[in-house]
């Protein structure tokens, strides 16, 4: 969309209507807050008080209500860290060993709650004058316990279990799980409404939220929240990924969801763009209207808080979002802004929280990492920010930097329209050594990073492979002509390409899971085209980047080796339950291993359930919106490890369930056409145990 002569005026109107005037106060210099005294023992706990919504949501990093410490769920080191406040660089944090990898922590006046991924647990800790924190209870939960929130009365905790696809309720008085219900893939963030009547759950692999009714018997249903509707192509609803974080406004009227909008429009947005979408909790409707091609955008009554009613606005042409791979999100009440941890760009970004589309109203960016030196994956001091906590007066933010095991200390300044924000170095403290060997530690930084042009081109490895898993998306692998000549790239959608590029086709390729599937030497790639993992990564540097990367072969080879080391040493496979097979699963195993079905001939159990060979796979019809496959195309036998949690299936994502995959197999992969309905169900049940 090109600017018309009046667009600048309309853009100014859009900016004014989407935000409230900010108070101008002198800027505060950002610096570390240092004290030379040790942290006092935790004080006696006051009676529980009703907490604001912003303090009832767990996170990787939170502040204690007493304002005496930060708590950090450090899953890479399997510890909970207590960091005394004010931060003293000479006083090391206290490490509290956990029974597994902690995902989120929530600090109350009299308790500290921690979710544990494997085994799935909610650990309840209580302050002790002598010992600091002591464990009071462990509540068993479905595997991969992750997100955490508590009800307004502080009686019940809700926990999402990412890999298990469940949400559970825990009675905090008795430390027992009272119910657990199924929800779609990869539930992560969870928030509870101010009235306690419902909870909202975000997902890594879909745009829809899950709404859970909490009064009476718990009931889950999908709730539509179109991602970045102002950037969606006309008549389209986008898919979304990376839904790690959500937050409520202090009055509970607005729910903010940070994620990645796949296929969103923008300059060079071949992979889409990150977004913060807003749901009005009163009617559970999106705040932003859908985009209508060639028409002004308006919403009656949506902008009353800013003094505009029935405003008629045109969306200004925008480039990429100011953040990439949003990992954490907090509301800053004093400034009516949102703080987003931008995992891919090593930054903390502040957005206007009263905007219709906050991602289109960035106020300022705090650069956390790139001041350290030009070689970002070696010299970065704060890499992959993944947790944010605010001080009690909201003048300071602490940011956990996951890939560099550091804590950044950021002084937050009031936004001023009459003066540019001056960057200054952000102080930080080192928390721990890298949990993996040196080569893998360098690859760890690269895995999350989206600004190293040689490897990422705007979206890091973690942007498509969160937690080393998958985003649930089917990409267009297209031949594209641009200024650098012909190249092959993954596109978020067929409609979303730079204006000067000429697309040529676009076959469907779903994102494969990496964690637990890359121990073999090779080959790799959907078509078994790469001899080893490092070679596949080098090929991926081109597929996942628009245009030339600007690095020589030796630099790319070095990065590929570092990344390969991290994928094998640093990515943690999903949890697997150790139990006996049910009779149905045992029957499915027998079918899988039988000479009649022949499944195990290619999906060899001893080698991650794959022989890593390529076979021609005829008979696939072209998916709508994608190009046809080349005749006689060879596909590598994919690994079946963890296949029960990686829908959709086939290279093109055309099968939504394992049952559908088996029914539509047509004896292309093993022999299943002769099986009865019960046999097919048993085979699917066995596959889910792998």
C-alpha positions in Angstrom: 0.0 0.0 0.0 1.5 3.3 -1.1 1.1 6.6 0.8 -1.4 9.1 -0.6 -0.7 12.8 0.0 -3.1 12.8 3.0 -1.7 9.7 4.6 0.7 11.5 6.9 -2.1 13.5 8.4 -4.2 10.4 8.8 -1.3 8.6 10.4 -1.0 11.4 12.9 -4.7 11.1 13.6 -4.4 7.4 14.0 -1.5 7.8 16.5 -3.4 10.4 18.5 -6.6 8.5 18.6 -5.0 5.2 19.6 -3.2 6.6 22.7 -3.9 8.9 25.7 -1.7 11.9 26.2 1.3 11.0 28.4 2.5 13.1 31.3 5.8 14.7 30.7 8.3 14.3 33.5 12.1 14.6 33.4 13.9 11.5 32.0 15.6 9.4 34.6 19.1 8.1 33.8 19.2 4.3 33.6 21.8 2.8 35.9 22.2 -0.1 38.3 20.8 0.1 41.8 23.5 -1.2 44.1 23.5 -1.7 47.9 26.2 -3.1 50.0 24.2 -4.9 52.6 22.9 -8.5 52.4 19.2 -9.2 52.0 17.4 -9.5 55.3 15.5 -12.7 56.3 12.0 -12.8 54.9 9.6 -11.0 57.2 6.5 -12.5 58.8 3.8 -12.9 56.2 0.9 -10.4 56.4 -2.7 -11.6 56.0 -3.5 -12.3 52.3 -4.9 -9.3 50.4 -6.7 -9.1 47.1 -4.0 -8.8 44.4 -4.1 -6.8 41.3 -4.4 -8.8 38.1 -0.9 -8.0 37.1 0.5 -9.7 40.2 -1.7 -12.9 39.9 0.1 -14.1 36.7 3.3 -16.2 36.9 6.4 -15.5 34.8 10.0 -16.5 34.4 10.9 -13.5 36.6 8.7 -11.9 39.2 9.0 -9.5 42.1 8.0 -10.5 45.7 5.1 -8.5 47.1 7.3 -7.4 50.0 9.6 -5.8 47.5 12.6 -7.5 49.0 13.5 -10.0 46.3 13.1 -11.2 42.7 12.4 -14.8 41.9 13.7 -16.4 38.8 12.6 -19.7 37.4 15.8 -20.8 35.6 14.8 -23.9 33.7 18.1 -24.3 31.9 19.9 -24.8 35.3 16.9 -26.4 37.1 16.9 -24.0 40.0 14.8 -21.2 41.5 16.9 -18.1 42.1 16.2 -15.6 44.8 17.8 -12.2 44.0 17.8 -9.8 47.0 16.6 -6.3 46.3 18.1 -3.8 45.8 20.4 -5.7 43.5 23.9 -5.9 44.7 26.4 -7.1 42.2 28.7 -8.4 44.9 25.9 -10.6 46.5 25.2 -13.8 44.5 21.6 -14.9 44.2 20.4 -17.8 46.4 19.9 -21.0 44.4 17.1 -23.3 45.4 17.3 -26.7 43.8 14.1 -27.8 42.1 12.8 -31.4 41.4 12.9 -30.6 37.7 13.1 -27.7 35.3 11.0 -24.7 36.5 9.0 -22.8 33.9 7.2 -20.1 35.9 7.1 -18.6 39.4 4.5 -16.6 41.2 5.3 -14.9 44.5 2.5 -14.2 47.1 2.8 -12.7 50.5 3.0 -16.0 52.2 3.9 -18.5 49.5 6.0 -18.9 46.4 4.5 -21.1 43.6 6.6 -22.8 40.9 5.6 -24.9 38.0 7.9 -27.8 37.0 8.0 -29.2 33.5 9.2 -32.8 34.0 7.8 -34.3 36.1 4.7 -32.1 35.9 4.4 -30.5 39.3 3.3 -27.4 41.2 5.8 -26.8 44.0 4.6 -24.7 46.9 7.3 -23.0 49.0 6.9 -21.0 52.2 9.2 -18.4 53.8 11.2 -19.5 56.8 13.1 -17.1 59.0 16.1 -19.4 59.2 16.1 -21.3 55.9 14.7 -18.6 53.7 12.3 -20.8 51.6 11.2 -24.3 52.5 9.1 -26.7 50.4 5.6 -27.1 51.8 4.0 -29.3 49.1 4.4 -30.9 45.7 1.2 -31.3 43.6 1.5 -33.8 40.8 0.1 -32.4 37.5 0.0 -33.5 33.8 3.4 -33.5 32.1 5.1 -30.2 31.1 3.5 -27.9 33.7 4.2 -24.4 32.5 1.9 -21.4 32.8 0.5 -20.2 36.2 -2.1 -17.9 37.5 -4.2 -17.7 40.7 -7.8 -16.6 41.2 -8.6 -13.2 42.8 -9.3 -14.9 46.2 -5.9 -16.7 46.1 -7.6 -20.0 46.8 -7.0 -21.7 43.4 -4.1 -21.9 41.0 -4.5 -22.7 37.3 -1.6 -24.4 35.6 -1.2 -25.1 31.8 0.6 -28.3 30.8 2.2 -27.6 27.5 3.0 -31.0 26.0 0.1 -32.8 27.7 -2.4 -30.2 26.3 -4.2 -29.7 29.6 -5.2 -27.1 32.1 -5.5 -28.0 35.8 -6.8 -26.4 38.9 -5.0 -26.7 42.3 -6.6 -26.0 45.6 -3.9 -24.1 47.4 -5.3 -24.8 50.9 -5.1 -28.6 50.5 -2.4 -28.7 47.9 -4.4 -31.0 45.7 -5.4 -31.0 42.0 -9.2 -30.7 41.8 -9.7 -31.0 38.0 -7.8 -31.2 34.7 -9.3 -30.7 31.2 -8.1 -31.1 27.7 -7.3 -28.0 25.5 -5.6 -27.6 22.1 -1.9 -28.0 21.5 0.8 -26.2 23.5 -1.2 -24.2 26.0 1.1 -21.6 27.7 0.0 -18.3 29.2 -3.0 -18.2 31.4 -4.9 -15.3 33.0 -8.0 -15.2 35.2 -10.7 -12.5 34.9 -11.2 -10.1 37.7 -14.6 -11.6 38.5 -13.1 -15.1 38.7 -15.7 -16.4 36.2 -13.4 -17.4 33.4 -9.7 -17.9 32.4 -8.0 -17.3 29.1 -5.3 -19.5 27.8 -2.8 -18.8 24.9 -1.2 -21.3 22.6 2.1 -21.6 20.8 0.5 -23.2 17.7 -2.8 -21.4 17.0 -4.4 -18.0 16.9 -7.5 -18.9 18.9 -7.5 -18.6 22.7 -9.1 -21.1 25.0 -11.7 -19.8 27.3 -12.3 -21.8 30.5 -15.5 -21.3 32.5 -14.6 -21.5 36.2 -18.1 -21.3 37.8 -19.6 -24.8 38.1 -18.0 -27.6 36.1 -15.0 -26.3 34.2 -15.7 -26.1 30.5 -13.2 -25.2 27.7 -14.1 -23.6 24.3 -12.2 -21.8 21.6 -12.3 -18.0 21.6 -11.4 -16.2 18.4 -8.9 -13.4 18.6 -7.7 -12.6 15.0 -3.9 -11.7 15.1 -2.9 -8.3 13.7 -6.1 -7.6 11.7 -4.7 -4.3 10.4 -1.9 -6.3 8.7 -4.0 -9.1 7.4 -4.5 -9.4 3.6 -8.0 -8.4 2.6 -10.6 -11.1 3.5 -8.1 -13.2 5.4 -7.7 -14.3 9.0 -4.1 -15.1 9.9 -2.7 -17.9 11.9 -0.5 -17.3 14.8 2.3 -18.8 16.8 4.5 -18.1 19.9 1.6 -17.3 22.2 3.7 -17.4 25.3 2.4 -14.4 27.1 -0.8 -12.6 28.0 -1.6 -9.8 30.5 -4.7 -8.0 31.8 -5.0 -4.2 32.3 -5.3 -3.3 36.0 -9.0 -2.7 35.7 -9.4 -6.1 34.0 -11.2 -4.6 30.9 -8.5 -5.5 28.3 -6.6 -8.7 27.7 -3.4 -8.3 25.9 -1.9 -11.3 24.0 1.6 -11.1 22.5 2.4 -13.5 19.6 3.6 -13.8 16.0 1.1 -13.2 13.2 1.9 -15.6 10.4 1.4 -13.9 7.0 1.0 -10.4 8.4 1.8 -7.6 5.9 4.7 -5.2 6.1 8.0 -4.3 4.5 10.1 -7.5 4.2 7.6 -9.4 6.3 8.1 -12.6 4.5 7.6 -14.5 7.8 4.8 -12.2 9.1 5.1 -9.9 12.1 4.9 -9.9 15.8 1.8 -8.4 17.4 0.0 -7.6 20.6 -3.7 -8.2 20.1 -6.4 -6.9 22.5 -9.6 -8.6 23.7 -12.3 -6.7 25.5 -13.3 -8.9 28.4 -16.7 -7.3 28.8 -18.1 -8.9 25.6 -15.0 -11.0 24.7 -14.7 -9.3 21.3 -11.5 -8.1 19.7 -10.8 -4.4 20.0 -9.3 -4.0 16.5 -11.6 -4.3 13.5 -10.8 -6.4 10.5 -9.1 -4.6 7.6 -11.3 -3.9 4.6 -9.4 -3.3 1.4 -9.7 0.3 0.0 -11.8 1.4 3.0 -11.1 3.5 6.0 -10.8 1.8 9.3 -13.1 2.9 12.1 -14.8 1.4 15.2 -17.6 3.2 16.9 -16.9 3.9 20.6 -13.6 2.0 20.6 -11.6 5.1 21.2 -13.7 7.0 23.7 -10.9 6.9 26.4 -8.8 9.0 24.1 -11.5 11.5 23.4 -12.5 10.3 20.0 -15.9 8.9 19.1 -16.7 7.2 15.7 -13.2 8.3 14.4 -12.5 7.6 10.8 -8.9 6.5 10.3 -6.6 5.1 7.7 -3.9 2.6 8.6 -0.4 4.0 8.0 2.0 1.9 6.0 4.2 0.2 8.5 7.3 -2.0 8.4 8.1 -4.8 10.7 6.9 -4.8 14.3 9.3 -3.2 16.8 9.9 -6.6 18.5 10.5 -10.2 17.3 9.5 -13.4 19.1 7.7 -11.9 22.1 8.4 -14.0 25.1 7.1 -12.0 28.1 4.6 -9.2 28.6 3.8 -6.9 31.6 1.5 -3.9 32.0 3.1 -0.7 33.3 0.1 1.0 35.1 1.8 4.3 35.9 2.5 5.0 32.2 -0.4 2.9 30.7 2.1 1.0 28.6 3.1 -2.5 27.8 6.6 -3.9 28.2 7.5 -6.7 25.8 10.6 -8.9 26.0 11.8 -9.2 22.4 13.6 -12.5 22.5 14.8 -12.2 18.9 16.3 -8.7 19.0 17.7 -8.6 22.6 15.5 -5.7 23.5 12.7 -4.5 25.9 10.1 -2.6 23.9 7.5 -0.3 25.4 4.1 0.1 23.6 1.1 2.2 24.1 -1.4 0.0 26.0 -4.5 2.1 25.1 -3.8 1.8 21.3 -6.2 -0.2 19.2 -3.2 -2.1 17.9 -0.3 -1.6 20.5 2.3 -3.0 18.1 1.7 -0.1 15.8 2.3 2.4 18.7 5.9 1.7 19.9 7.1 4.4 22.3 10.7 3.4 22.8 13.1 0.5 22.7 15.6 -0.4 25.3 18.6 -2.1 23.6 19.8 -4.8 26.0 22.5 -6.5 24.1 24.1 -5.0 21.1 26.1 -2.3 22.9 28.7 -5.0 23.8 30.3 -5.4 20.4 29.8 -6.0 16.7 29.8 -9.9 16.8 26.4 -10.4 18.4 26.5 -14.1 19.0 29.8 -13.9 20.8 29.8 -10.5 22.6 26.1 -10.0 23.5 25.7 -9.4 27.2 21.9 -9.8 27.3 20.7 -12.4 24.9 17.1 -13.8 24.5 15.2 -11.8 27.1 12.5 -14.0 28.4 11.3 -12.6 31.7 10.4 -9.1 32.9 9.6 -7.8 36.4 8.7 -4.2 37.5 9.7 -2.4 40.7 6.9 -1.3 43.0 7.0 2.3 41.7 7.4 1.0 38.1 10.5 3.2 37.5 12.7 0.1 37.0 12.4 -3.1 35.0 14.6 -6.2 35.5 15.0 -8.5 32.5 16.2 -12.1 32.5 18.5 -12.8 29.6 18.2 -16.5 29.0 20.9 -17.2 26.4 23.5 -15.3 28.4 22.4 -16.2 31.9 22.3 -12.5 33.0 19.9 -10.0 34.6 19.6 -6.6 32.9 18.6 -3.6 35.0 16.7 -1.0 33.1 15.6 2.5 34.3 12.3 3.3 32.6 11.8 6.9 31.5 8.6 8.7 30.8 7.9 9.0 27.1 8.4 12.5 25.7 7.3 13.5 22.3 9.5 16.6 22.3 12.8 14.8 22.8 14.4 11.7 21.4 15.2 8.8 23.7 18.9 8.7 24.3 20.4 5.2 24.5 22.8 4.4 27.2 24.4 1.1 28.3 22.1 -1.1 30.3 23.9 -2.6 33.4 23.6 -6.3 34.0 24.7 -8.9 36.4 25.9 -12.4 35.6 23.8 -15.1 37.2 25.5 -18.4 36.1 27.7 -20.1 33.7 26.2 -21.5 30.5 24.6 -25.0 31.1 26.2 -26.5 28.0 29.7 -26.7 26.6 31.3 -23.7 24.9 30.5 -24.6 21.3 26.9 -25.3 22.2 26.7 -22.1 24.3 27.6 -20.1 21.2 24.9 -22.0 19.3 22.5 -21.2 22.1 22.8 -17.5 21.5 22.3 -18.0 17.7 19.2 -20.2 18.2 17.2 -17.4 19.8 18.7 -14.5 17.8 16.8 -12.8 14.9 19.3 -10.1 13.9 22.3 -12.1 12.9 21.8 -11.6 9.1 23.9 -14.6 8.2 21.6 -17.1 10.0 18.2 -15.6 10.6 17.2 -12.6 8.5 14.5 -11.3 10.9 13.3 -14.5 12.6 15.4 -16.7 14.9 15.4 -20.5 14.9 13.2 -20.3 18.0 10.7 -18.3 16.0 9.6 -21.4 14.2 11.0 -24.0 16.6 9.9 -22.8 20.1 11.4 -24.9 22.8 12.9 -26.9 19.9 9.4 -28.1 19.0 7.3 -26.7 16.1 5.0 -23.7 15.4 2.2 -25.9 13.9 2.4 -24.0 10.7 2.7 -25.0 7.0 5.0 -22.7 5.1 5.3 -22.0 1.4 8.7 -23.1 0.1 8.8 -20.9 -3.0 11.3 -20.0 -5.7 11.5 -16.2 -5.7 13.2 -13.7 -8.0 14.5 -10.6 -6.2 17.3 -8.2 -6.7 19.9 -10.9 -5.8 18.6 -13.4 -8.4 16.5 -16.5 -7.8 16.4 -18.0 -4.4 14.3 -20.5 -2.4 12.6 -19.2 0.7 10.0 -20.1 3.3 7.1 -17.6 3.1 4.5 -17.1 5.8 1.8 -17.0 3.1 1.6 -16.8 -0.7 0.2 -13.2 -0.6 2.9 -11.9 1.7 6.1 -11.1 -0.3 8.1 -8.0 -1.0 6.6 -6.0 -3.8 9.7 -6.3 -6.0 9.8 -10.1 -5.8 8.3 -12.5 -8.3 7.1 -15.7 -6.7 7.5 -19.0 -8.5 5.3 -21.7 -6.9 5.3 -22.5 -3.3 5.1 -26.1 -2.1 3.8 -26.8 1.4 6.3 -27.7 4.1 5.3 -28.0 7.7 7.7 -27.1 10.5 9.4 -30.2 11.9 10.2 -30.8 15.5 13.9 -30.7 16.5 14.2 -31.6 20.2 15.0 -35.3 20.6 15.2 -35.9 16.8 18.6 -34.8 15.7 21.1 -37.2 17.2 21.8 -39.1 14.0 24.6 -38.1 11.6 22.2 -37.7 8.7 20.7 -37.2 6.2 18.4 -34.3 7.0 15.8 -32.3 5.2 12.3 -33.3 4.0 13.9 -34.7 0.8 17.0 -36.2 2.5 19.0 -33.6 0.6 21.5 -32.7 3.3 24.3 -35.1 4.3 24.5 -34.1 7.9 22.9 -31.7 10.4 25.4 -28.8 9.9 24.9 -28.9 6.2 21.1 -28.8 6.7 21.5 -25.8 8.9 23.6 -24.0 6.3 20.9 -24.7 3.7 18.3 -23.4 6.3 20.2 -20.1 6.6 19.1 -19.4 3.1 15.6 -20.8 3.3 14.8 -18.8 6.4 16.3 -15.5 5.2 15.2 -13.1 2.5 18.1 -12.3 0.1 21.9 -12.8 0.6 23.2 -13.0 4.1 26.5 -11.2 3.5 28.7 -13.8 5.3 31.4 -16.0 3.8 31.3 -19.8 3.7 33.7 -20.2 6.6 31.6 -17.9 8.9 28.4 -19.8 7.9 30.0 -23.2 8.5 31.2 -22.1 11.9 27.7 -20.9 12.9 26.2 -24.2 11.6 28.6 -26.2 13.8 27.7 -24.1 16.9 24.0 -24.5 16.2 24.2 -28.2 15.6 26.0 -28.6 19.0 23.3 -26.7 20.8 20.4 -28.6 19.1 21.9 -31.8 20.4 23.1 -30.7 23.8 20.7 -27.9 24.7 17.3 -28.8 23.4 15.3 -30.8 25.9 12.9 -33.4 24.5 9.3 -33.4 25.7 8.5 -35.4 28.8 7.6 -39.1 28.3 5.5 -40.9 30.9 7.0 -44.1 32.2 4.1 -46.6 32.4 2.9 -49.9 31.1 1.0 -49.9 27.8 -2.8 -50.3 27.9 -4.2 -53.3 26.1 -5.1 -51.1 23.1 -1.6 -49.6 23.0 0.0 -53.0 23.2 -2.2 -54.2 20.3 -1.1 -51.1 18.3 2.6 -51.9 19.0 2.1 -55.5 17.7 0.5 -54.1 14.6 3.3 -51.6 14.1 6.0 -54.2 14.4 4.2 -56.8 12.3 5.3 -58.0 8.8 1.8 -57.3 7.6 1.8 -53.6 8.4 5.5 -53.1 7.8 5.6 -49.8 9.7 8.8 -50.7 11.5 10.7 -51.5 8.3 11.2 -47.7 7.7 10.3 -46.3 11.1 13.1 -48.3 12.8 12.6 -48.1 16.6 16.3 -48.2 17.4 17.1 -45.1 15.4 14.5 -42.5 16.5 11.8 -44.5 14.6 13.3 -43.7 11.1 15.7 -45.3 8.7 16.6 -41.8 7.4 16.2 -43.0 3.8 14.4 -41.2 1.0 11.5 -42.8 -0.8 9.3 -41.5 -3.7 5.8 -40.6 -2.4 3.2 -40.5 -5.2 -0.4 -39.7 -4.8 -0.5 -36.4 -2.8 -3.0 -33.9 -4.2 -2.0 -30.3 -4.3 -3.3 -28.4 -1.2 -5.4 -25.3 -2.0 -3.2 -22.2 -2.1 0.0 -24.2 -2.7 1.9 -25.4 -5.8 1.9 -29.0 -6.9 4.8 -31.3 -5.9 7.3 -32.4 -8.4 6.5 -35.8 -10.0 8.2 -38.6 -8.2 9.3 -36.4 -5.3 11.5 -38.2 -2.7 10.7 -37.7 1.0 12.9 -38.9 3.9 11.3 -41.1 6.5 10.4 -38.8 9.3 11.1 -39.6 12.9 8.0 -40.7 14.9 9.5 -39.7 18.3 6.9 -37.6 20.0 4.6 -37.8 17.0 1.5 -37.6 19.1 2.2 -34.0 19.9 3.2 -32.7 16.5 0.0 -32.3 14.5 -0.6 -31.6 11.6 0.9 -34.5 9.7 2.6 -35.3 6.4 5.1 -32.9 4.8 2.2 -30.7 3.7 0.2 -30.8 7.0 -2.8 -32.2 5.2 -3.7 -34.7 8.0 -5.0 -33.0 11.2 -4.9 -36.1 13.3 -3.1 -39.5 13.5 -6.4 -41.2 12.8 -6.8 -39.1 9.6 -3.2 -39.9 8.6 -3.8 -43.7 8.9 -7.2 -43.5 7.1 -5.7 -41.5 4.2 -2.5 -43.5 4.0 -3.5 -45.6 0.9 -0.6 -48.0 1.7 1.9 -45.3 0.8 3.7 -45.8 4.2 3.4 -49.3 5.3 0.2 -51.4 4.8 -2.8 -50.1 6.7 -5.7 -50.4 4.2 -6.6 -53.9 5.4 -7.0 -52.8 9.0 -10.3 -52.7 10.8 -11.5 -49.5 12.6 -10.3 -50.9 15.9 -6.9 -51.8 14.5 -6.4 -48.3 13.2 -7.4 -46.8 16.5 -5.0 -49.1 18.3 -2.2 -48.1 16.0 -2.9 -44.4 16.6 -2.9 -45.0 20.3 0.5 -46.7 20.1 2.0 -43.9 18.0 1.0 -41.5 20.8 3.3 -43.3 23.2 6.4 -42.9 21.1 
